[in-house]
Every structure is written in structure tokens, then in C-alpha cells.
Amino acid sequence: MEMKVLVAIDGSSYSLSSLDYLIGFFGPADHLSVHLLSIVSTSGIDQNWMYDVDPLREHPPAVERKIARASKYLKEAQARLTRNGFREEQVSRAAEMSSADVATAIHHEANSGIYDGLLIGRRGVGMVGEMFFGSVSQYLVEKCHEVPLWIVDGAIQSKRFLMTVHGMPQSLMAADHLGYAIHAVPDTHIYLYHSYTLFGSKPKIDREEFHKQWGKEWCDKHLDHENHLFEAHKQILMDHHVPEDRITILPSHTDIEVSHDLLRQAKQAQCGTIVIGRRGRDIEKGFLGGVSDRTMKRAENIAVWLVG
């Protein structure tokens, strides 16, 4: 089954890092296709004056320069992928004009219903990184719940994943997405990990919420709520043909701050990616919302997948 990923391109070293992440994990994977997108925002540009000067002109000079740069960046990005094993037919590209801001336009395209993931590069932590994260990345983290987000910070080589485990359906959906994405990718390894918080309360389990996605029969057989759903996560990965010897259950730990603990465990296990299932946008933020937000803001030289 083909998987299609949308990659936001802006010509920066950060978008190049996201391409290298894709190459390192999936190139040349036959089941993956990539659509490269560069947004040319016309927000704030007055286009009415140009028709008085040249009624046949389509775009003002400022926009035409932006289109030319975007086309150049896209061509270079496509060449980077094909040089590293991707076939030409696996990669498409488009520079799209939008009267909205860049983040809104990317979200609109991601939400078109044809993508299995949205990949973006982000600047590292610190003053400049926080400014960028407060715009495009932060907007997408808050608004884009329909498509899993793959957010890459820095150069990442490890093919190890830290799959965060908790007792809610969103966590199993994240495991389902992970298994679907990497089942055919060699040399990957998944570490299942549950972090306790000292002051948090255990979420109330509604088994029927799981039935909607996986059916009562599967749930009766595999849901192990007494064990934080470790075995259920493992089973979902194996249902996607991830070999059992590529899945390791790590001992759980307790920490005042779960996001800090997740980043620490990822570093100790030498993982390049953390996978988190999160609540939808309409559900009040609590444990899950806070953890995904804080983990994303503190992540440095690691990728974070947010699903849900």
C-alpha cells in the first residue's frame, strides 16, 4: 500500500534536514511517494496597481521573484531525493500562490485528504528557534490534527523510535501509524515506553472507544489496561508485519515532567524519533496535550511525530 507524504520546502537548511531525514529512513522505499510544496504568499502585497501599468501582467514583480525562488528550491529538493535513490515518479512538486499566510496554506493542502503525513523542518531551541516555532510549526501543531505531523529538528541518523505508550485510543492510533509507515523499512527498531507523572491522575478507560477502531473481538483479546497497553501497542505493530525482534518494551519511570522524561529516555535509547498520540483539537488539553506541546518545544536534534 502506497504512503504519501507532504514535505514543506522553503530553501532553508531546515527543510533540507527534513529531506535528509526522509532519505535516511525511506530512500529508496517503493511504498512511499513524496509531494514537495512551496508556498508563495501574496499576503500583504497590493496587486491592483499592476493592472494600471500592464494589464497583461499576471503577477507583480515581488510575487514573480518569489515564484522563481520557490521553483528553484523545489527543483533542488527533487534532485536531492532522486540522487539518493528515489525514482522520478515517486516525487512531485508544486509552488502554490496563496493569499493566506504560509502556515495556513500548508495546513489547507495537508488537509486535502490525500496525505498520510506532513513533514516539516524546524529551527532548534533558543531565541530564534522559539520565534519560528511560534509561527509555522506552532500553528501546525495547534491546528493540524487530521494528518500526522513529522517535525524534524537537526540532522538525525538513528532509525530507532521511542513510541510513547499510554492507555488511550490515540496512543494505539499512533502505533498504527508508525507500523504502517516503517513496516517495510529495514534496520528500524521501536522502543515502547510509558512515563509516570508524580502528580497526574490515571485517565479513565472507556473500552467502547477502542471498539470503534479495532472491534470488540480484537480488544477483548489484546487490550491489557493493567499493563498500560504495552502488549496492545506491540500487537498493532506486529499486525503491520513489524518483526517482534524489532520491538522492545522499556521499563517505566516516574518523573515530575513527562516531556523531560521522554526526551531523556529517547537519548538513552539513542532514538532519533519520538512518536506521540495526542487528543484532538476540540478536547480540553490535559495530560496528553501538555505532554505533546512541551515535548515539541524542548525537542532538539530529534524528530517528533504527533498523531491525532
C-alpha positions as CSV (number, residue, x, y, z in Angstrom):
1,M,0.0,0.0,0.0
2,E,1.4,3.4,-1.0
3,M,2.1,6.0,1.6
4,K,2.1,9.7,0.5
5,V,4.0,12.4,2.5
6,L,3.7,16.1,2.0
7,V,7.0,18.0,2.6
8,A,7.1,21.7,3.1
9,I,10.1,23.3,1.3
10,D,11.4,26.9,1.8
11,G,15.0,26.6,0.7
12,S,16.4,26.7,4.2
13,S,18.8,24.3,5.8
14,Y,15.9,23.2,8.0
15,S,13.9,22.0,5.1
16,L,17.0,20.3,3.7
17,S,17.3,18.5,7.1
18,S,13.8,17.2,6.7
19,L,14.6,15.8,3.2
20,D,17.7,14.1,4.6
21,Y,15.6,12.6,7.3
22,L,13.3,11.2,4.7
23,I,16.2,9.9,2.6
24,G,17.8,8.3,5.7
25,F,14.6,6.4,6.7
26,F,12.8,5.7,3.4
27,G,15.1,6.1,0.4
28,P,14.5,4.3,-1.8
29,A,11.3,2.7,-0.4
30,D,8.9,1.6,-3.0
31,H,5.8,2.2,-0.9
32,L,6.5,5.9,-0.4
33,S,5.6,8.9,-2.6
34,V,6.6,12.4,-1.8
35,H,4.9,15.7,-2.8
36,L,7.2,18.8,-2.3
37,L,5.3,22.0,-1.6
38,S,6.5,25.6,-1.6
39,I,4.0,28.3,-0.7
40,V,4.3,31.7,-2.3
41,S,2.3,34.0,0.0
42,T,0.8,37.1,-1.6
43,S,-0.5,38.3,1.8
44,G,0.2,42.0,2.2
45,I,1.1,42.6,-1.4
46,D,-1.1,45.1,-3.3
47,Q,-1.7,43.6,-6.7
48,N,-4.2,46.2,-8.0
49,W,-1.6,48.7,-9.1
50,M,0.0,46.5,-11.7
51,Y,-3.1,46.3,-13.9
52,D,-2.9,50.1,-14.5
53,V,0.7,49.7,-15.7
54,D,0.5,46.4,-17.6
55,P,-3.0,44.8,-17.9
56,L,-1.4,41.6,-19.4
57,R,0.9,41.0,-16.4
58,E,-0.3,38.1,-14.2
59,H,1.7,38.9,-11.1
60,P,3.6,41.9,-9.6
61,P,7.4,41.7,-9.7
62,A,7.7,40.8,-6.0
63,V,5.4,37.8,-6.4
64,E,7.2,36.7,-9.6
65,R,10.5,36.8,-7.8
66,K,9.0,34.6,-5.0
67,I,7.7,32.1,-7.6
68,A,11.1,31.9,-9.2
69,R,12.8,31.2,-5.9
70,A,10.2,28.7,-4.9
71,S,10.6,26.8,-8.2
72,K,14.4,26.8,-7.8
73,Y,14.1,25.4,-4.2
74,L,11.6,22.7,-5.4
75,K,13.8,21.6,-8.3
76,E,16.8,21.3,-6.0
77,A,14.8,19.4,-3.4
78,Q,13.6,16.9,-6.0
79,A,17.1,16.4,-7.3
80,R,18.3,15.8,-3.8
81,L,15.8,12.9,-3.5
82,T,16.4,11.4,-6.9
83,R,20.2,11.5,-6.3
84,N,19.6,9.4,-3.2
85,G,17.5,6.6,-4.7
86,F,14.0,7.9,-5.1
87,R,12.6,7.3,-8.6
88,E,11.3,10.3,-10.5
89,E,7.8,9.0,-10.5
90,Q,7.9,8.9,-6.7
91,V,8.4,12.7,-6.3
92,S,6.1,15.5,-7.4
93,R,6.4,19.2,-6.7
94,A,4.3,22.4,-6.8
95,A,4.8,26.1,-6.0
96,E,1.4,27.4,-5.0
97,M,0.3,31.0,-4.5
98,S,-1.9,31.8,-1.6
99,S,-3.4,35.0,-0.2
100,A,-3.2,33.4,3.3
101,D,0.0,33.1,5.4
102,V,2.4,30.2,4.8
103,A,1.3,28.1,7.8
104,T,-2.4,28.3,6.8
105,A,-1.7,27.4,3.2
106,I,0.3,24.4,4.2
107,H,-2.4,23.3,6.6
108,H,-5.0,23.7,3.8
109,E,-3.0,21.4,1.5
110,A,-2.3,18.9,4.2
111,N,-6.0,18.7,5.0
112,S,-6.9,17.9,1.4
113,G,-7.3,14.3,2.3
114,I,-4.6,12.7,0.2
115,Y,-1.6,12.6,2.6
116,D,-0.5,10.2,5.2
117,G,1.9,12.6,6.8
118,L,3.2,16.2,6.8
119,L,6.9,16.6,7.2
120,I,8.5,19.9,8.2
121,G,11.9,21.0,9.4
122,R,12.2,23.4,12.3
123,R,14.9,25.5,13.8
124,G,16.5,24.4,17.1
125,V,15.5,25.6,20.5
126,G,16.7,29.0,21.7
127,M,15.5,32.5,20.9
128,V,15.5,32.2,17.1
129,G,14.0,28.7,17.3
130,E,11.2,29.8,19.6
131,M,10.3,32.6,17.2
132,F,10.0,30.2,14.3
133,F,8.2,27.6,16.4
134,G,5.8,30.3,17.4
135,S,4.8,30.7,13.8
136,V,4.7,28.0,11.2
137,S,5.5,25.0,13.4
138,Q,3.4,26.1,16.4
139,Y,0.4,26.9,14.1
140,L,0.6,23.4,12.6
141,V,0.9,21.7,16.0
142,E,-2.2,23.5,17.2
143,K,-4.3,23.2,14.1
144,C,-3.2,20.2,12.0
145,H,-4.9,17.2,13.6
146,E,-6.2,15.5,10.5
147,V,-2.7,14.5,9.2
148,P,0.2,13.2,11.4
149,L,2.9,15.7,11.8
150,W,6.6,14.7,11.4
151,I,8.6,17.6,12.8
152,V,12.4,17.4,12.3
153,D,15.0,19.3,14.3
154,G,18.6,18.9,13.2
155,A,20.5,16.2,11.4
156,I,19.1,12.8,12.5
157,Q,20.7,9.4,11.6
158,S,19.3,7.0,14.2
159,K,16.5,4.7,12.9
160,R,15.3,4.0,16.5
161,F,11.8,5.1,17.6
162,L,10.6,5.9,21.1
163,M,6.9,5.1,21.0
164,T,5.2,6.7,23.9
165,V,2.6,4.4,25.5
166,H,-0.5,5.4,27.4
167,G,-3.9,3.9,28.0
168,M,-6.0,5.8,25.5
169,P,-7.1,5.1,21.8
170,Q,-4.9,8.0,20.5
171,S,-1.8,6.1,21.6
172,L,-2.8,3.0,19.7
173,M,-3.6,5.1,16.7
174,A,-0.1,6.5,16.8
175,A,1.3,2.9,17.0
176,D,-0.9,2.1,14.0
177,H,0.6,5.0,12.0
178,L,4.1,4.1,13.0
179,G,3.7,0.4,12.0
180,Y,2.1,1.5,8.6
181,A,5.0,3.9,7.9
182,I,8.0,1.8,8.7
183,H,7.0,-1.9,8.4
184,A,9.0,-2.3,5.2
185,V,11.9,-0.1,6.2
186,P,15.0,-2.2,7.3
187,D,17.2,-1.5,10.3
188,T,14.5,0.2,12.3
189,H,13.8,-0.5,16.0
190,I,10.9,0.6,18.2
191,Y,11.1,1.1,21.9
192,L,7.8,1.2,23.8
193,Y,7.9,3.4,26.8
194,H,5.4,4.6,29.5
195,S,6.3,7.6,31.7
196,Y,4.5,8.1,35.0
197,T,3.9,11.6,36.3
198,L,4.1,12.2,40.1
199,F,1.1,14.5,40.2
200,G,-1.0,13.2,37.3
201,S,-4.2,11.1,37.5
202,K,-4.7,7.9,35.6
203,P,-7.0,8.5,32.6
204,K,-10.4,6.9,32.8
205,I,-10.6,4.0,30.3
206,D,-13.7,3.6,28.0
207,R,-13.3,0.3,26.3
208,E,-16.0,1.2,23.8
209,E,-13.8,4.0,22.4
210,F,-11.3,1.3,21.4
211,H,-14.1,-0.9,19.9
212,K,-14.9,1.8,17.3
213,Q,-11.4,1.5,15.8
214,W,-10.4,-2.1,16.4
215,G,-13.6,-4.0,17.1
216,K,-14.6,-5.8,20.3
217,E,-13.1,-9.1,19.4
218,W,-9.6,-7.7,18.9
219,C,-9.9,-5.6,22.0
220,D,-11.1,-8.4,24.2
221,K,-8.0,-10.4,23.1
222,H,-5.3,-7.7,23.2
223,L,-6.2,-4.8,25.4
224,D,-4.0,-5.0,28.5
225,H,-5.1,-2.0,30.5
226,E,-3.5,-3.3,33.6
227,N,-0.1,-3.1,31.8
228,H,-0.6,0.4,30.2
229,L,-1.5,-1.3,26.8
230,F,2.1,-2.3,26.2
231,E,1.0,-5.6,24.6
232,A,-1.7,-3.9,22.6
233,H,0.8,-1.5,21.1
234,K,3.1,-4.3,20.3
235,Q,0.3,-6.3,18.7
236,I,-0.7,-3.4,16.4
237,L,2.9,-3.1,15.2
238,M,3.1,-6.8,14.6
239,D,-0.2,-6.6,12.7
240,H,1.6,-4.3,10.3
241,H,4.3,-7.0,9.9
242,V,6.9,-5.3,12.1
243,P,9.1,-8.2,13.3
244,E,8.8,-8.9,17.0
245,D,12.5,-8.8,17.5
246,R,12.4,-5.1,16.3
247,I,10.2,-4.2,19.3
248,T,11.5,-3.6,22.8
249,I,9.5,-2.8,25.9
250,L,11.4,-0.4,28.2
251,P,10.9,-0.3,32.0
252,S,8.6,2.6,33.0
253,H,9.9,5.5,35.1
254,T,8.4,8.3,37.1
255,D,9.2,12.0,36.6
256,I,7.8,15.3,37.7
257,E,7.8,16.4,34.0
258,V,6.8,13.7,31.5
259,S,8.1,15.6,28.4
260,H,11.5,15.8,30.1
261,D,11.5,12.1,30.8
262,L,10.5,11.2,27.2
263,L,13.4,13.2,25.8
264,R,15.8,11.7,28.4
265,Q,14.7,8.2,27.6
266,A,14.9,8.8,23.8
267,K,18.5,10.0,24.3
268,Q,19.4,7.0,26.5
269,A,18.0,4.6,23.9
270,Q,19.7,6.5,21.1
271,C,16.3,7.1,19.4
272,G,16.1,9.6,16.5
273,T,12.3,10.0,16.7
274,I,9.7,10.2,19.4
275,V,6.1,9.2,18.5
276,I,3.2,10.6,20.5
277,G,-0.5,10.1,20.2
278,R,-2.5,13.2,21.2
279,R,-6.0,14.3,21.8
280,G,-8.0,16.1,19.1
281,R,-8.2,19.9,18.9
282,D,-11.7,20.0,20.4
283,I,-10.8,18.1,23.5
284,E,-9.6,20.1,26.5
285,K,-5.9,19.9,27.0
286,G,-4.8,17.9,29.9
287,F,-2.0,15.3,30.3
288,L,-1.7,14.4,26.6
289,G,-2.0,17.9,25.2
290,G,0.5,19.3,27.6
291,V,3.0,16.5,27.0
292,S,3.0,16.8,23.2
293,D,3.3,20.6,23.3
294,R,6.1,20.6,25.9
295,T,8.0,17.7,24.2
296,M,7.8,19.5,20.9
297,K,9.1,22.8,22.3
298,R,12.0,21.1,24.1
299,A,13.0,18.8,21.3
300,E,16.5,19.4,20.0
301,N,18.3,17.3,17.4
302,I,15.4,14.8,17.2
303,A,12.2,14.3,15.3
304,V,8.8,14.2,16.9
305,W,5.7,12.6,15.3
306,L,2.4,13.9,16.5
307,V,-0.6,11.7,15.6
308,G,-4.2,12.7,16.3
